[in-house]
Amino acid sequence: NIEYMKASIRARVEHPFRIIKRQFGFVKARYKGLLKNDNQLAVMLPTY
């Protein structure tokens, strides 16, 4: 089933983001604007 395949890929991709959000406290956007929030996430990604 195509939906099952999409769901399994999505689960593999989103797992690291769940770890980052839970362990590093990136639950809510802290700043207004996408650029500042993207920068904050970019700082957290190499630490994973």
Biopython code that builds the backbone (N, CA, C, O; Angstrom):
import numpy as np
from Bio.PDB.StructureBuilder import StructureBuilder

atoms = [
    (1, "ASN", "N", (0.835, -1.185, 0.000)),
    (1, "ASN", "CA", (0.000, 0.000, 0.000)),
    (1, "ASN", "C", (0.881, 1.250, 0.000)),
    (1, "ASN", "O", (1.857, 1.317, 0.748)),
    (2, "ILE", "N", (0.552, 2.219, -0.816)),
    (2, "ILE", "CA", (1.366, 3.427, -0.956)),
    (2, "ILE", "C", (1.363, 4.266, 0.321)),
    (2, "ILE", "O", (2.372, 4.884, 0.660)),
    (3, "GLU", "N", (0.238, 4.288, 1.025)),
    (3, "GLU", "CA", (0.164, 5.064, 2.266)),
    (3, "GLU", "C", (1.054, 4.460, 3.347)),
    (3, "GLU", "O", (1.647, 5.194, 4.138)),
    (4, "TYR", "N", (1.153, 3.163, 3.390)),
    (4, "TYR", "CA", (2.032, 2.495, 4.348)),
    (4, "TYR", "C", (3.488, 2.837, 4.062)),
    (4, "TYR", "O", (4.259, 3.075, 4.992)),
    (5, "MET", "N", (3.869, 2.865, 2.807)),
    (5, "MET", "CA", (5.240, 3.203, 2.432)),
    (5, "MET", "C", (5.555, 4.645, 2.797)),
    (5, "MET", "O", (6.633, 4.931, 3.318)),
    (6, "LYS", "N", (4.628, 5.552, 2.529)),
    (6, "LYS", "CA", (4.847, 6.956, 2.880)),
    (6, "LYS", "C", (4.964, 7.130, 4.390)),
    (6, "LYS", "O", (5.789, 7.911, 4.865)),
    (7, "ALA", "N", (4.146, 6.410, 5.141)),
    (7, "ALA", "CA", (4.180, 6.522, 6.596)),
    (7, "ALA", "C", (5.491, 5.994, 7.161)),
    (7, "ALA", "O", (6.018, 6.562, 8.118)),
    (8, "SER", "N", (6.021, 4.932, 6.597)),
    (8, "SER", "CA", (7.276, 4.388, 7.112)),
    (8, "SER", "C", (8.447, 5.318, 6.812)),
    (8, "SER", "O", (9.354, 5.455, 7.633)),
    (9, "ILE", "N", (8.435, 5.953, 5.655)),
    (9, "ILE", "CA", (9.484, 6.926, 5.330)),
    (9, "ILE", "C", (9.369, 8.142, 6.234)),
    (9, "ILE", "O", (10.375, 8.643, 6.737)),
    (10, "ARG", "N", (8.162, 8.612, 6.439)),
    (10, "ARG", "CA", (7.938, 9.775, 7.292)),
    (10, "ARG", "C", (8.411, 9.498, 8.714)),
    (10, "ARG", "O", (8.979, 10.382, 9.355)),
    (11, "ALA", "N", (8.189, 8.302, 9.210)),
    (11, "ALA", "CA", (8.607, 7.952, 10.565)),
    (11, "ALA", "C", (10.128, 7.997, 10.694)),
    (11, "ALA", "O", (10.650, 8.474, 11.702)),
    (12, "ARG", "N", (10.836, 7.505, 9.686)),
    (12, "ARG", "CA", (12.303, 7.532, 9.734)),
    (12, "ARG", "C", (12.846, 8.946, 9.662)),
    (12, "ARG", "O", (13.859, 9.253, 10.290)),
    (13, "VAL", "N", (12.189, 9.806, 8.910)),
    (13, "VAL", "CA", (12.666, 11.177, 8.750)),
    (13, "VAL", "C", (12.360, 12.008, 9.987)),
    (13, "VAL", "O", (13.179, 12.832, 10.395)),
    (14, "GLU", "N", (11.204, 11.805, 10.585)),
    (14, "GLU", "CA", (10.787, 12.652, 11.692)),
    (14, "GLU", "C", (11.356, 12.222, 13.039)),
    (14, "GLU", "O", (11.280, 12.991, 13.997)),
    (15, "HIS", "N", (11.913, 11.046, 13.146)),
    (15, "HIS", "CA", (12.447, 10.578, 14.425)),
    (15, "HIS", "C", (13.548, 11.485, 14.978)),
    (15, "HIS", "O", (13.485, 11.837, 16.156)),
    (16, "PRO", "N", (14.554, 11.884, 14.189)),
    (16, "PRO", "CA", (15.571, 12.787, 14.748)),
    (16, "PRO", "C", (14.993, 14.120, 15.216)),
    (16, "PRO", "O", (15.470, 14.689, 16.198)),
    (17, "PHE", "N", (13.977, 14.618, 14.529)),
    (17, "PHE", "CA", (13.381, 15.877, 14.949)),
    (17, "PHE", "C", (12.647, 15.720, 16.281)),
    (17, "PHE", "O", (12.609, 16.653, 17.083)),
    (18, "ARG", "N", (12.074, 14.559, 16.514)),
    (18, "ARG", "CA", (11.428, 14.310, 17.802)),
    (18, "ARG", "C", (12.459, 14.299, 18.922)),
    (18, "ARG", "O", (12.221, 14.844, 20.000)),
    (19, "ILE", "N", (13.600, 13.678, 18.665)),
    (19, "ILE", "CA", (14.673, 13.651, 19.661)),
    (19, "ILE", "C", (15.117, 15.068, 19.983)),
    (19, "ILE", "O", (15.270, 15.424, 21.151)),
    (20, "ILE", "N", (15.325, 15.877, 18.953)),
    (20, "ILE", "CA", (15.769, 17.254, 19.154)),
    (20, "ILE", "C", (14.741, 18.035, 19.949)),
    (20, "ILE", "O", (15.088, 18.772, 20.872)),
    (21, "LYS", "N", (13.487, 17.873, 19.594)),
    (21, "LYS", "CA", (12.447, 18.631, 20.278)),
    (21, "LYS", "C", (12.346, 18.236, 21.746)),
    (21, "LYS", "O", (12.185, 19.105, 22.603)),
    (22, "ARG", "N", (12.434, 16.966, 22.048)),
    (22, "ARG", "CA", (12.262, 16.521, 23.432)),
    (22, "ARG", "C", (13.502, 16.796, 24.286)),
    (22, "ARG", "O", (13.381, 17.312, 25.397)),
    (23, "GLN", "N", (14.678, 16.463, 23.788)),
    (23, "GLN", "CA", (15.876, 16.571, 24.613)),
    (23, "GLN", "C", (16.390, 18.000, 24.725)),
    (23, "GLN", "O", (16.916, 18.393, 25.766)),
    (24, "PHE", "N", (16.239, 18.777, 23.657)),
    (24, "PHE", "CA", (16.789, 20.120, 23.666)),
    (24, "PHE", "C", (15.741, 21.196, 23.870)),
    (24, "PHE", "O", (16.066, 22.383, 23.839)),
    (25, "GLY", "N", (14.493, 20.812, 24.077)),
    (25, "GLY", "CA", (13.460, 21.775, 24.412)),
    (25, "GLY", "C", (12.989, 22.644, 23.267)),
    (25, "GLY", "O", (12.535, 23.764, 23.497)),
    (26, "PHE", "N", (13.083, 22.165, 22.052)),
    (26, "PHE", "CA", (12.631, 22.945, 20.899)),
    (26, "PHE", "C", (11.175, 22.586, 20.618)),
    (26, "PHE", "O", (10.842, 22.098, 19.538)),
    (27, "VAL", "N", (10.309, 22.834, 21.607)),
    (27, "VAL", "CA", (8.908, 22.442, 21.491)),
    (27, "VAL", "C", (8.105, 23.522, 20.794)),
    (27, "VAL", "O", (7.279, 23.229, 19.930)),
    (28, "LYS", "N", (8.344, 24.762, 21.164)),
    (28, "LYS", "CA", (7.620, 25.873, 20.554)),
    (28, "LYS", "C", (8.616, 26.800, 19.872)),
    (28, "LYS", "O", (9.790, 26.858, 20.237)),
    (29, "ALA", "N", (8.127, 27.512, 18.887)),
    (29, "ALA", "CA", (8.977, 28.496, 18.223)),
    (29, "ALA", "C", (9.242, 29.639, 19.192)),
    (29, "ALA", "O", (8.306, 30.215, 19.746)),
    (30, "ARG", "N", (10.484, 29.964, 19.396)),
    (30, "ARG", "CA", (10.846, 30.984, 20.359)),
    (30, "ARG", "C", (10.827, 32.377, 19.747)),
    (30, "ARG", "O", (10.529, 33.356, 20.430)),
    (31, "TYR", "N", (11.140, 32.464, 18.482)),
    (31, "TYR", "CA", (11.280, 33.757, 17.831)),
    (31, "TYR", "C", (10.187, 33.963, 16.801)),
    (31, "TYR", "O", (9.607, 33.004, 16.293)),
    (32, "LYS", "N", (9.913, 35.219, 16.497)),
    (32, "LYS", "CA", (9.018, 35.528, 15.386)),
    (32, "LYS", "C", (9.836, 35.489, 14.112)),
    (32, "LYS", "O", (10.945, 36.020, 14.063)),
    (33, "GLY", "N", (9.304, 34.877, 13.105)),
    (33, "GLY", "CA", (10.002, 34.807, 11.829)),
    (33, "GLY", "C", (10.667, 33.461, 11.616)),
    (33, "GLY", "O", (11.229, 32.871, 12.539)),
    (34, "LEU", "N", (10.594, 32.991, 10.392)),
    (34, "LEU", "CA", (11.155, 31.682, 10.071)),
    (34, "LEU", "C", (12.672, 31.665, 10.119)),
    (34, "LEU", "O", (13.263, 30.661, 10.519)),
    (35, "LEU", "N", (13.314, 32.755, 9.719)),
    (35, "LEU", "CA", (14.776, 32.769, 9.642)),
    (35, "LEU", "C", (15.408, 32.546, 11.017)),
    (35, "LEU", "O", (16.335, 31.747, 11.147)),
    (36, "LYS", "N", (14.920, 33.236, 12.029)),
    (36, "LYS", "CA", (15.497, 33.082, 13.364)),
    (36, "LYS", "C", (15.267, 31.679, 13.921)),
    (36, "LYS", "O", (16.154, 31.102, 14.549)),
    (37, "ASN", "N", (14.077, 31.138, 13.690)),
    (37, "ASN", "CA", (13.798, 29.783, 14.170)),
    (37, "ASN", "C", (14.602, 28.754, 13.397)),
    (37, "ASN", "O", (15.047, 27.760, 13.972)),
    (38, "ASP", "N", (14.796, 28.974, 12.102)),
    (38, "ASP", "CA", (15.644, 28.072, 11.320)),
    (38, "ASP", "C", (17.074, 28.100, 11.828)),
    (38, "ASP", "O", (17.733, 27.061, 11.887)),
    (39, "ASN", "N", (17.559, 29.273, 12.193)),
    (39, "ASN", "CA", (18.917, 29.375, 12.722)),
    (39, "ASN", "C", (19.049, 28.632, 14.043)),
    (39, "ASN", "O", (20.054, 27.961, 14.281)),
    (40, "GLN", "N", (18.045, 28.746, 14.899)),
    (40, "GLN", "CA", (18.094, 28.035, 16.169)),
    (40, "GLN", "C", (18.105, 26.525, 15.945)),
    (40, "GLN", "O", (18.841, 25.801, 16.615)),
    (41, "LEU", "N", (17.301, 26.057, 15.015)),
    (41, "LEU", "CA", (17.273, 24.627, 14.707)),
    (41, "LEU", "C", (18.593, 24.174, 14.082)),
    (41, "LEU", "O", (19.062, 23.070, 14.359)),
    (42, "ALA", "N", (19.189, 25.010, 13.251)),
    (42, "ALA", "CA", (20.466, 24.668, 12.623)),
    (42, "ALA", "C", (21.580, 24.543, 13.658)),
    (42, "ALA", "O", (22.513, 23.761, 13.474)),
    (43, "VAL", "N", (21.488, 25.297, 14.731)),
    (43, "VAL", "CA", (22.480, 25.186, 15.798)),
    (43, "VAL", "C", (22.294, 23.874, 16.560)),
    (43, "VAL", "O", (23.268, 23.276, 17.017)),
    (44, "MET", "N", (21.048, 23.429, 16.694)),
    (44, "MET", "CA", (20.778, 22.199, 17.441)),
    (44, "MET", "C", (21.084, 20.936, 16.643)),
    (44, "MET", "O", (21.446, 19.920, 17.236)),
    (45, "LEU", "N", (20.952, 20.967, 15.328)),
    (45, "LEU", "CA", (21.113, 19.761, 14.517)),
    (45, "LEU", "C", (22.495, 19.119, 14.623)),
    (45, "LEU", "O", (22.568, 17.897, 14.758)),
    (46, "PRO", "N", (23.588, 19.868, 14.570)),
    (46, "PRO", "CA", (24.900, 19.194, 14.665)),
    (46, "PRO", "C", (25.136, 18.520, 16.009)),
    (46, "PRO", "O", (25.951, 17.602, 16.098)),
    (47, "THR", "N", (24.444, 18.954, 17.052)),
    (47, "THR", "CA", (24.643, 18.323, 18.353)),
    (47, "THR", "C", (23.962, 16.972, 18.438)),
    (47, "THR", "O", (24.254, 16.190, 19.343)),
    (48, "TYR", "N", (23.057, 16.681, 17.509)),
    (48, "TYR", "CA", (22.385, 15.382, 17.502)),
    (48, "TYR", "C", (23.349, 14.348, 16.984)),
    (48, "TYR", "O", (23.000, 13.172, 16.888)),
]
sb = StructureBuilder()
sb.init_structure("model")
sb.init_model(0)
sb.init_chain("A")
sb.init_seg("    ")
for serial, (resi, resn, name, xyz) in enumerate(atoms, 1):
    if name == "N":
        sb.init_residue(resn, " ", resi, " ")
    sb.init_atom(name, np.array(xyz, "f"), 0.0, 1.0, " ", f" {name:<3s}", serial, name[0])
structure = sb.get_structure()
